[in-house]
């Protein structure tokens, strides 16, 4: 029989290293002989670990749910648009035509699914969603197109906007979430600063996204339209952080002065200048989403402004003429964060692009 000394169970032979899992256990779990401070440290660590597991699991669940709601469901919604009225009975088509005279055939199946439908917005392959309008600006924040519940919600128009076969608001305002899944209106923030580098090589990141996507498609139930981006800015919604530019209450303009003054306010705050001109009578499209910057998670908005391509006008834009606005009008919190200096009141953009305005 071999001559050996048996190690007593539960005891460690002198000089032998502890096992990995035993070391982890002793580092995390309070043990006999630990000092009071060591026990407190371990309890704090264990609490933090449990919280991390819970929140991490919740985040994974949210991401999974959002991916399903946005990608799977949106594919089904897009299929409805492709079907148009093909899968509807003559009776269903007749009912829809009576409810919405002049509706384009491609929207009939979608409208049959949700009568809050007012149109569709598309930006390349980055944004491609139906647009709805509720009775307020809250319902569709967390309600999907088919009536489900999701943090992504649905792209929706301001409840005060008008959509009829003969009339739309002077300024159509659309809202969409800035999702961590990079869906809904998330990509709009790239107009302000292209962190994804999707634009042309060597182009300033404040212009690169614009140079690739200068035109947005937004169709109503009655008309297909293209819209030229002319400005983008970040706006404060909390008076405690400085000036609040209330862009969401201007759905219509009373006269040319009202229109011109509004455009001046936008351009003074825009991060970029484009070669797109504007004049009273132009239709404006305003796209709004949250922007998580400057240590503010819920009070700052990134807003993109575009004007409708006029009848007989080319949708082409000379993006080479776009420039950065180094003298934009900042709200106080931006100044405090070192973004730039307070506005000196001097306009550096070409005001002749605002046709009919005399400075």
C-alpha positions in Angstrom: 0.0 0.0 0.0 1.3 3.4 -0.9 2.5 5.6 2.0 0.5 8.8 2.0 -1.1 11.2 4.5 -4.8 11.8 4.0 -5.9 15.4 4.1 -8.7 16.0 6.6 -11.9 17.0 4.8 -12.6 20.7 4.8 -9.1 21.7 5.6 -6.4 23.0 3.4 -2.9 21.6 3.3 -0.3 24.3 4.2 1.1 25.9 1.1 -1.7 24.8 -1.2 -3.6 27.5 -3.1 -7.3 27.9 -2.5 -9.7 26.9 -5.3 -11.0 29.7 -7.6 -14.7 29.3 -6.5 -13.7 29.2 -2.8 -11.7 32.4 -3.2 -14.7 34.1 -4.9 -17.0 32.8 -2.2 -14.8 34.1 0.6 -14.5 37.5 -1.2 -18.2 38.0 -1.5 -19.9 36.2 1.4 -19.5 37.3 5.0 -17.4 34.6 6.8 -16.6 33.9 10.5 -13.6 36.0 11.5 -14.4 38.9 9.1 -14.1 42.3 10.6 -17.2 44.5 10.9 -16.1 46.7 8.0 -15.4 43.7 5.9 -18.9 42.3 6.5 -20.5 45.7 5.6 -18.4 45.8 2.4 -19.6 42.3 1.4 -23.2 43.1 2.1 -23.0 46.3 0.0 -21.3 44.4 -2.8 -23.9 41.7 -2.7 -26.7 44.3 -2.8 -25.1 46.0 -5.7 -24.7 42.7 -7.5 -28.3 41.7 -7.0 -29.5 45.2 -8.3 -27.2 44.8 -11.3 -28.7 41.4 -12.1 -32.2 42.6 -11.8 -31.8 45.8 -13.8 -29.6 44.0 -16.4 -32.3 41.3 -16.8 -34.9 44.0 -17.1 -32.9 45.8 -19.7 -32.4 42.6 -21.7 -36.1 42.0 -21.5 -36.9 45.5 -22.6 -34.4 45.2 -25.5 -35.9 41.9 -26.6 -39.4 43.2 -26.4 -38.6 46.4 -28.3 -36.8 44.4 -31.0 -39.8 42.2 -31.5 -42.3 45.1 -31.4 -40.3 47.3 -33.7 -38.8 44.9 -36.2 -41.2 42.0 -36.4 -44.3 44.1 -36.0 -43.1 46.8 -38.4 -42.5 44.2 -41.1 -46.1 43.2 -40.7 -47.2 46.8 -40.9 -45.0 47.4 -44.0 -46.6 44.4 -45.6 -50.0 45.9 -45.0 -48.9 49.0 -46.9 -47.6 46.8 -49.8 -51.0 45.1 -49.9 -52.8 48.4 -50.2 -56.5 47.5 -50.7 -55.9 44.1 -52.4 -57.0 42.0 -49.4 -60.0 44.2 -48.6 -63.5 43.3 -49.6 -65.5 45.7 -51.8 -67.6 46.5 -48.8 -64.5 47.4 -46.6 -63.1 49.6 -49.4 -66.4 51.4 -49.8 -66.6 52.1 -46.0 -63.0 53.5 -45.9 -63.7 55.7 -49.0 -66.7 57.1 -47.3 -64.8 57.7 -44.1 -61.7 59.1 -45.8 -62.6 60.5 -49.3 -59.4 60.7 -51.4 -57.3 58.2 -49.5 -54.5 56.7 -51.5 -55.1 52.9 -52.1 -51.8 52.0 -50.5 -53.0 53.2 -47.1 -56.3 51.4 -47.1 -55.3 48.2 -45.3 -53.3 50.2 -42.8 -56.2 52.5 -42.2 -58.5 49.5 -41.8 -56.1 48.3 -39.0 -55.8 51.7 -37.3 -58.0 54.6 -38.2 -55.7 57.0 -36.4 -53.3 56.7 -39.4 -52.4 60.0 -41.1 -49.4 59.1 -43.2 -46.0 57.5 -43.5 -42.4 58.8 -43.0 -39.3 57.5 -44.6 -35.6 58.5 -44.5 -33.5 56.2 -46.6 -33.4 52.8 -44.9 -33.1 54.3 -41.4 -36.6 55.5 -40.7 -39.6 53.8 -42.3 -42.8 54.0 -40.2 -46.5 54.8 -40.2 -47.6 58.1 -38.6 -50.7 58.3 -36.5 -52.5 61.1 -34.7 -54.2 60.7 -31.3 -56.5 62.9 -29.3 -53.5 64.1 -27.3 -49.7 64.0 -27.4 -49.5 61.2 -24.8 -51.4 58.2 -26.0 -48.9 57.0 -28.7 -45.9 57.6 -26.5 -46.1 54.0 -25.4 -48.8 52.5 -27.7 -47.9 50.6 -30.8 -49.6 51.0 -34.2 -51.7 47.8 -33.6 -52.7 49.0 -30.1 -50.1 47.1 -28.1 -47.9 48.5 -25.3 -44.2 49.2 -25.9 -41.7 51.9 -24.8 -41.0 52.7 -28.5 -44.6 53.8 -29.0 -45.5 55.0 -32.5 -44.4 58.0 -34.6 -47.3 60.5 -34.1 -48.4 63.9 -35.3 -49.3 66.7 -32.9 -53.0 66.4 -32.1 -53.6 70.0 -33.3 -52.3 69.3 -36.8 -54.8 69.2 -39.7 -54.9 66.4 -42.3 -57.7 66.5 -45.0 -57.7 66.0 -48.8 -57.7 69.8 -49.3 -55.8 71.1 -46.3 -52.8 70.4 -44.1 -51.3 72.5 -41.4 -48.7 75.1 -42.3 -46.3 73.3 -39.9 -46.8 69.5 -39.4 -45.1 68.4 -36.2 -44.1 64.8 -35.7 -42.8 63.1 -32.5 -40.8 59.9 -32.1 -38.7 58.3 -29.4 -34.9 58.2 -29.4 -34.6 54.5 -28.7 -31.4 52.7 -27.5 -32.2 50.1 -30.2 -31.5 52.9 -32.7 -35.0 52.8 -34.0 -37.9 55.2 -34.4 -36.5 58.8 -34.5 -33.1 57.9 -33.0 -31.2 58.6 -36.2 -32.4 62.2 -36.4 -29.8 63.2 -33.8 -27.2 62.5 -36.5 -28.3 65.6 -38.3 -27.0 67.5 -35.2 -23.8 65.5 -34.8 -23.0 62.4 -36.9 -21.6 60.0 -34.2 -22.1 57.0 -36.6 -20.0 58.5 -39.3 -22.6 57.7 -42.0 -21.8 60.8 -44.1 -19.2 61.5 -46.7 -15.5 60.9 -45.7 -13.7 64.0 -44.6 -16.9 66.0 -44.0 -17.5 67.7 -40.7 -19.6 65.4 -38.5 -22.0 68.3 -38.0 -22.7 68.1 -41.8 -21.9 64.6 -42.8 -25.3 63.1 -42.1 -27.1 66.0 -43.8 -25.0 65.6 -46.9 -26.2 62.0 -47.2 -29.8 62.6 -46.3 -30.8 66.1 -47.3 -34.4 65.1 -48.3 -37.1 63.4 -46.2 -40.2 61.6 -47.5 -43.4 62.2 -45.7 -46.7 61.1 -47.3 -50.1 61.9 -45.9 -53.1 59.7 -46.7 -53.9 61.9 -49.7 -50.5 63.0 -51.1 -46.9 61.9 -51.6 -44.4 64.6 -50.8 -40.7 65.2 -50.3 -39.2 67.7 -47.9 -35.8 69.5 -47.9 -34.1 69.7 -44.6 -33.1 73.3 -43.9 -32.2 73.4 -40.2 -31.5 71.3 -37.1 -31.1 72.3 -33.5 -31.2 71.2 -29.9 -33.9 72.8 -27.7 -34.4 73.1 -24.0 -37.8 72.4 -22.5 -37.0 73.3 -18.8 -37.0 77.0 -17.9 -34.5 76.3 -15.2 -31.9 75.6 -17.9 -32.5 78.9 -19.7 -34.6 80.0 -22.7 -37.3 77.6 -23.9 -38.1 77.9 -27.7 -41.7 76.7 -27.9 -41.6 75.1 -31.3 -44.5 72.6 -30.7 -47.3 75.2 -30.6 -46.9 76.8 -34.0 -49.0 74.7 -36.3 -50.1 77.6 -38.6 -48.9 81.1 -39.5 -51.2 84.2 -39.5 -49.2 86.1 -42.1 -45.8 86.6 -43.8 -44.3 88.3 -40.8 -45.4 85.5 -38.5 -43.8 83.0 -40.8 -40.6 85.0 -41.3 -40.2 85.6 -37.5 -40.6 81.9 -36.9 -38.0 80.9 -39.5 -35.6 83.5 -38.1 -35.9 82.0 -34.6 -35.2 78.5 -36.1 -32.2 79.6 -38.2 -30.6 81.6 -35.4 -30.5 78.3 -33.4 -29.7 75.9 -36.2 -26.4 73.9 -36.0 -26.1 74.0 -39.8 -27.0 76.3 -42.7 -28.2 74.8 -46.0 -28.8 76.2 -49.5 -32.6 75.6 -49.1 -34.6 78.8 -49.5 -38.0 79.5 -47.8 -40.9 81.8 -48.4 -44.3 82.4 -46.9 -46.7 79.8 -48.1 -44.2 77.0 -47.9 -45.3 73.9 -45.8 -43.0 73.1 -42.9 -42.2 69.6 -41.4 -40.9 69.5 -37.9 -39.5 66.2 -36.5 -38.8 66.1 -32.7 -37.1 63.5 -30.5 -35.3 63.4 -27.2 -31.6 64.0 -27.0 -29.6 62.7 -24.1 -26.8 65.2 -23.8 -25.4 67.9 -21.5 -26.3 65.8 -18.4 -30.0 66.1 -19.2 -31.9 63.0 -19.9 -35.5 64.2 -20.4 -35.5 68.0 -21.0 -33.5 68.4 -24.3 -34.9 67.8 -27.8 -33.2 67.4 -31.1 -35.4 68.9 -33.8 -35.1 68.7 -37.6 -36.9 71.2 -39.8 -37.7 70.6 -43.5 -39.8 72.4 -46.1 -42.0 70.7 -48.7 -40.7 70.5 -52.2 -42.8 73.0 -54.2 -44.9 72.1 -57.2 -42.6 71.8 -60.3 -39.4 72.2 -58.1 -36.6 69.6 -58.2 -36.0 67.7 -55.0 -32.3 67.9 -55.7 -30.2 69.8 -53.1 -26.6 71.1 -53.5 -25.3 69.8 -50.2 -21.8 71.2 -50.9 -23.2 74.6 -50.0 -24.1 73.6 -46.5 -22.0 75.1 -43.6 -21.7 74.8 -39.9 -23.2 77.6 -37.7 -20.5 78.6 -35.3 -22.5 81.4 -33.9 -25.8 79.8 -33.1 -28.1 81.0 -30.3 -27.6 78.8 -27.3 -29.7 78.4 -24.2 -28.0 79.0 -20.9 -27.3 75.4 -19.9 -25.3 75.0 -23.2 -23.2 78.0 -22.3 -22.7 76.7 -18.8 -21.5 73.4 -20.2 -18.9 75.1 -22.4 -20.7 74.4 -25.7 -20.1 78.0 -26.8 -20.5 81.6 -25.9 -23.8 83.4 -25.4 -25.2 84.6 -28.7 -24.0 88.1 -29.7 -27.2 88.8 -31.7 -25.4 89.0 -35.1 -26.8 86.7 -37.8 -24.1 84.9 -39.9 -26.5 83.0 -42.2 -27.7 84.3 -45.6 -31.0 85.9 -44.8 -31.7 86.3 -48.5 -32.6 82.6 -48.4 -35.8 83.8 -46.6 -37.5 85.2 -49.6 -39.5 88.3 -48.9 -37.8 89.1 -45.7 -36.0 92.4 -45.3 -33.6 92.8 -42.4 
